[in-house]
Amino acid sequence: MELEYNTQREKLIISEYGRHIQKMINYASSRESKEERNKLANSIISVMGNLQPHLRDVPDFQHKLWDQLFIMSDFKLDADSPFEKPSKEVLNAKPDPLSYPQNFPKYRFYGNNIKIMIDEAVKWDSGEMKDALLLTIANHMKKCFLNWNKDSVEDQVIFEHLFELSNSKIDLRNSKETLLDASVLMRSKKRFSNKKYFKKNNKGRKRF
């Protein structure tokens, strides 16, 4: 008797259901009568549901089963479904490539969040709130710069970078404002040691 290996058999589309379910779907797809195909499809759905009883209370469980039925038939099964049939084109469609979020790779040490904050600050109306936000951003940029480069940095360098990152829309280069000192920005948080308190041993003490 010649053995048949799985590598020689038809590839399973959704292997979790096993080969018998796949053969049942293939058989249903080959029936000429629409009425017979519908009857077989509903029977297969019942069997598929019995294989996953833990999902019976999950919303849209039946919808998921019908989608899987058509997918396993390679969309060849012509049967009536209580739900909208899935599309092979939509299923096989590739997502659009994501654009790289960093617009200024030479200033990666600032991070993408800084660029998002700058773009948002540009939209704000002029006033005290915006001025405070710009100084907060500039101080954070200075801290990021110092984390990347331990040497000191002049405020003017940060203002130049802010001007460039904002596409010339934020200009603090001639501002009289000064940023926080490096020692303040880089001050490490105090570490509180866990003190262990031991109970005093009163054994041997004289009691009066």
N, C-alpha and C positions, 0 to 999 in steps of 0.2 A: 504493500500500500504506500503510495507516494504522499508524503506530508506536504501540507499547504502552510506556508509561512505568512505572517501578517504583512511582510514586505512585498509579497506577491499579490496581496488582495487590494481591493479598492480602498483608496485613502478615505478615512472618516473625516467628515467636515466638522462635526462636533463630537469629539471622541467620548465625552462624558455619557452619552446615551447608549453607546455600544453599537456593535455591528448589526444586531437583530433589528433595532429600531431603524437603522439606516436601510436595511433590506426591505422593511415594511414600507418605508417612504418611497423607495425606488419602485416597488410593486404598485403602490397607489398611483404614482406618476404615470405608469405605463397603461393604466386602464383607460379604455376608450370612452366609457360612459361617464358623463359628468355626475350623474346621480351616484354611481358607484364610487367615484373619487371622493365626493363629499362625505359619503358614509365612512369610507376608510380613513379619511383625514380626521374626522371627529373621534373615531376609535383610537387612532394613534395619539391624538391629543390627550385622551383619557389615560393611556398607558404612560405617556411622558409625565403627566401630572402625578401619577402614582409613584413614579421613581423619585419625586422630590416633594414628599408630603410636608416637609418643614417650610416650604415656600407657599403653601396654599393660602395663608393669610396675608401674603405680601401683595400690596396694591399692584394692579396691572399684571398679575401673574399669568393669567390666561393670554393676555396680549403678548407677553414674552414667549409663551409656548408656541403660539401661532407664527410669530416671527421666526423662531428657530426651526419650525417645521418647513417653512418656505426656503430658508437658508440651506437646510440640509438636503433639500431637493434640488439645490442649485437653481432655484427659481423656475423649475420646470413643472412643478405641480400646479395644475389648473383646477383649483377648488375654491369654493366660496368660503370667505373668512368673515367673522363678525367684526374684524378690525381692518384698518387700512393695510394693504400688503406692503411689505418693505421693498425698496428699490435696490436692484443690484448695483446700479450706477452710484447711488448715494452711499451704499455700504463700502464700495471699493474706492470711493473718492479720497484723494489725498488732501490733507489739510494744507492751507497756505503757509509758506515758510514764514517764521517769525523774524522780524527785523531785530538786529542787535540793538539793545536799548542804550548802549553807551555811545553818545555822540562825540565825546572828546576822549579818545583812548589814552592820550598823553597825560590826562588828569584822572586816571582811574582810582587814585588813592582817595579822591573825594567821594566816590561811590555814586550810584545812580539816584539815590534818594535826594542828594544835594541838588542834582539837576532838576528833579521834579519840584523841589521846594522853590528853586529859582524861577522856573517857568510859572509857578503859581503866584509868586510874589510880583512878577511883572504885571499880572492882571489886576492887582490891587490898586485902589485909588490912593493918591498921594495923601500923606497925613502921618500922625504920630504912630499909628498902628503899623503902617508899612515901614516907617523908619526903624521901629523896634524889631520888626521881622527881618529886615535887611542886616541889621547888626547881629542878630541871633544867627543868621545863616553865615555871615562872615566869620564870626567867632567859631562856629562849628567847622568851617572850612580850615581855619587856622589850626584847630585841634587835630583834624584829619591829616593836615600837612605835617604836623609835628610827630604824629604817630608813625608816619611814613619816613620822615627825615628828622632825626633827633636833634639836629642843629636848630638854632633859632631862625625865625623868619620875620622879615619886616612886614608891617601891615600893608605897605604899598604893594607888595607882591600878591597878597591875598586880594586886594582891591582890583589889581590888574586881571587876575584870574576870574574874579566875579564879573568884571566887565566883559571878558571874553565869553564866559559860559552863558551870559544873559544876552548874547548877540548885540552887545553895545546898548542894551536897554536899561541897565543898572550901572550907574557911574558914581562910585564913591572915591575916585582917585584924588579929587581935590577936597575931600571932606576933612573937617577938623576932628572928626571922631577917631578915637583910638580903641583898638581891640584889647581884650583882656590879655594880661601878661602870660607868657608861656608857663610860668611856675603855677599860676592859678588854673590854667586849662589842663595841665598834666598832673595836677595834684591827685594822688591816688587816694581811694577811699580808705578810711581808717578800718583796720581789721580788728575786730574785737575778739580777743582770745576767749575761748570757752573755759571759764574758771571752774575748777572742780572743788566743790565744797565737801570736806570730809567731816563726818560727825566725830566730835571729840570723844575719846575713849575715857569714860569716867570710872573704868574698872580700877579698883585699888585705892580710890580716893576715900579719905576718911569722912564719914558722915557724923555730924554732931547733932 
